[in-house]
């Protein structure tokens, strides 16, 4: 029976092409499998896996503070360790003036995962009059690598050394510094 174009279902040519395409795909697959098969061939199966893990993050909890440092005719350095120990050079005794503290960060991520810590090398702190001081020798606790606990958390503490020029001008000196963590 011959149909006119008006009565022909518009989907029929598309369905026909789909059937032809499927048939050709099956025939092609059979030819490829037959061509690649030989009596000596062997097949092994491996699983493909992927683990999606929690993103590691770091949140500042407190800033690195060198405290209130009096101006000194000789200059010197103030060091705050990651544990909070304060040491100084240059002045006879700054122990009563120092009230600094290390920076603290909370690192979160996949429980029991290790991560690396990247610290700045040095930074220049400026005050409102563009006078500066250099902070350097950043250290951390834990050092270089950390390990998240069973809940996926760990506190990270940062210390550094601040250079103070002779007769350092009075002012508030500030600079943001970046601490980076990444899974090992």
C-alpha positions as CSV (number, residue, x, y, z in Angstrom):
1,X,0.0,0.0,0.0
2,X,1.4,3.4,-0.9
3,X,0.7,6.4,1.3
4,X,0.6,9.9,0.2
5,X,3.0,12.4,1.9
6,X,0.0,14.0,3.6
7,X,-1.1,10.8,5.3
8,X,2.4,9.6,6.2
9,X,3.4,9.8,9.8
10,X,6.1,12.4,10.3
11,X,7.9,10.2,12.8
12,X,8.2,7.2,10.5
13,X,11.3,8.4,8.6
14,X,13.0,9.3,12.0
15,X,12.0,5.9,13.5
16,X,13.3,4.1,10.4
17,X,16.7,6.0,10.6
18,X,16.9,5.2,14.4
19,X,16.4,1.5,13.6
20,X,18.9,1.5,10.8
21,X,21.5,3.2,13.1
22,X,20.9,0.7,15.9
23,X,21.2,-2.2,13.5
24,X,24.5,-0.8,12.1
25,X,25.9,-0.3,15.6
26,X,25.1,-3.9,16.6
27,X,26.7,-5.2,13.4
28,X,29.8,-3.0,13.8
29,X,30.3,-4.1,17.4
30,X,30.0,-7.8,16.4
31,X,32.6,-7.3,13.6
32,X,35.0,-5.5,16.0
33,X,34.6,-8.1,18.7
34,X,35.1,-10.9,16.1
35,X,38.2,-9.2,14.6
36,X,39.8,-8.6,18.0
37,X,39.0,-12.1,19.4
38,X,41.5,-14.9,18.9
39,X,41.9,-18.2,20.6
40,X,44.9,-16.8,22.5
41,X,43.1,-13.7,23.7
42,X,42.4,-13.1,27.4
43,X,40.2,-10.5,29.1
44,X,40.4,-9.0,32.5
45,X,38.1,-6.6,34.2
46,X,39.2,-3.7,36.4
47,X,37.0,-1.5,38.4
48,X,37.0,2.3,37.9
49,X,36.6,4.1,41.2
50,X,36.4,7.7,42.4
51,X,36.2,9.1,45.9
52,X,34.7,12.5,46.3
53,X,36.1,14.1,49.5
54,X,35.3,17.1,51.5
55,X,37.1,20.3,50.4
56,X,39.8,21.3,52.8
57,X,39.3,24.7,54.4
58,X,41.1,27.1,56.7
59,X,39.5,29.8,58.9
60,X,41.5,32.4,60.8
61,X,40.5,32.4,64.5
62,X,43.1,35.0,65.8
63,X,45.7,37.3,64.3
64,X,49.5,37.1,64.8
65,X,50.2,40.0,67.2
66,X,53.6,41.2,68.3
67,X,51.9,43.3,71.0
68,X,52.9,46.7,72.2
69,X,56.5,47.4,71.4
70,X,58.2,50.5,72.7
71,X,60.3,52.6,70.4
72,X,64.0,51.8,71.0
73,X,67.2,53.6,70.1
74,X,68.9,50.4,69.1
75,X,66.2,48.6,67.2
76,X,66.0,44.8,67.3
77,X,63.7,41.9,66.7
78,X,60.6,40.3,68.4
79,X,59.8,36.7,67.8
80,X,56.5,35.0,68.6
81,X,56.6,31.2,68.4
82,X,53.6,29.1,67.4
83,X,53.3,28.1,71.0
84,X,53.3,31.7,72.2
85,X,56.8,32.0,73.5
86,X,58.1,35.6,73.0
87,X,61.8,36.4,72.6
88,X,63.5,39.7,71.7
89,X,66.9,41.1,70.7
90,X,68.3,44.6,70.7
91,X,66.8,46.0,73.9
92,X,67.9,45.2,77.4
93,X,64.5,43.9,78.5
94,X,61.2,44.0,76.6
95,X,59.6,41.2,78.6
96,X,57.3,43.5,80.5
97,X,56.2,45.3,77.3
98,X,55.5,42.3,75.1
99,X,51.9,41.0,75.0
100,X,51.9,39.3,71.6
101,X,50.4,36.0,70.6
102,X,50.6,33.6,67.6
103,X,47.9,33.5,64.9
104,X,45.5,30.6,65.1
105,X,43.6,28.9,62.3
106,X,41.1,26.0,62.2
107,X,41.7,23.6,59.4
108,X,38.7,21.3,58.4
109,X,38.3,18.6,55.9
110,X,38.1,14.8,55.5
111,X,38.7,13.1,58.8
112,X,42.2,11.5,59.4
113,X,43.6,13.2,56.2
114,X,47.1,14.7,56.1
115,X,47.7,18.1,54.6
116,X,50.6,20.4,53.8
117,X,51.1,23.9,55.1
118,X,52.5,26.8,53.1
119,X,53.6,30.0,54.9
120,X,54.7,33.3,53.6
121,X,58.4,33.9,53.4
122,X,58.3,37.6,54.5
123,X,55.9,40.6,54.4
124,X,56.2,44.3,55.0
125,X,54.0,45.9,57.6
126,X,53.1,49.5,56.9
127,X,51.5,52.2,59.1
128,X,49.4,55.1,58.0
129,X,52.6,57.2,57.2
130,X,54.1,54.5,55.0
131,X,56.8,53.6,57.6
132,X,57.4,49.9,57.5
133,X,58.7,46.9,59.4
134,X,59.6,43.5,58.0
135,X,58.1,40.3,59.4
136,X,59.8,37.0,58.3
137,X,60.8,33.5,59.4
138,X,57.2,32.3,59.7
139,X,56.8,29.0,61.6
140,X,53.9,26.8,62.3
141,X,52.6,24.2,64.7
142,X,52.2,21.6,63.3
143,X,55.2,22.1,61.1
144,X,55.0,21.6,57.3
145,X,52.3,18.9,57.5
146,X,49.2,18.5,59.7
147,X,46.8,15.6,60.3
148,X,43.0,16.1,60.7
149,X,41.5,14.3,63.7
150,X,38.5,11.8,63.6
151,X,36.1,14.8,63.3
152,X,38.1,16.3,60.4
153,X,39.6,19.3,62.4
154,X,42.9,20.6,63.6
155,X,44.1,23.9,65.0
156,X,47.1,25.5,63.3
157,X,49.3,28.1,65.0
158,X,51.6,30.6,63.2
159,X,54.5,32.6,64.6
160,X,57.2,34.8,63.0
161,X,60.0,37.4,63.7
162,X,59.5,41.1,63.4
163,X,62.4,43.5,62.6
164,X,62.2,46.8,64.5
165,X,64.3,49.7,63.2
166,X,66.2,52.0,65.6
167,X,63.7,54.7,66.8
168,X,60.9,53.0,64.9
169,X,58.1,55.5,64.4
170,X,55.0,55.1,66.6
171,X,52.0,53.7,64.8
172,X,49.8,50.6,64.1
173,X,51.5,48.4,61.5
174,X,49.3,46.0,59.6
175,X,49.5,43.6,56.7
176,X,47.4,40.6,55.8
177,X,49.3,37.4,55.1
178,X,48.1,34.2,53.5
179,X,48.5,30.7,54.9
180,X,47.6,27.9,52.5
181,X,46.7,24.3,53.3
182,X,46.3,21.5,50.8
183,X,45.7,17.7,51.1
184,X,48.8,15.6,50.7
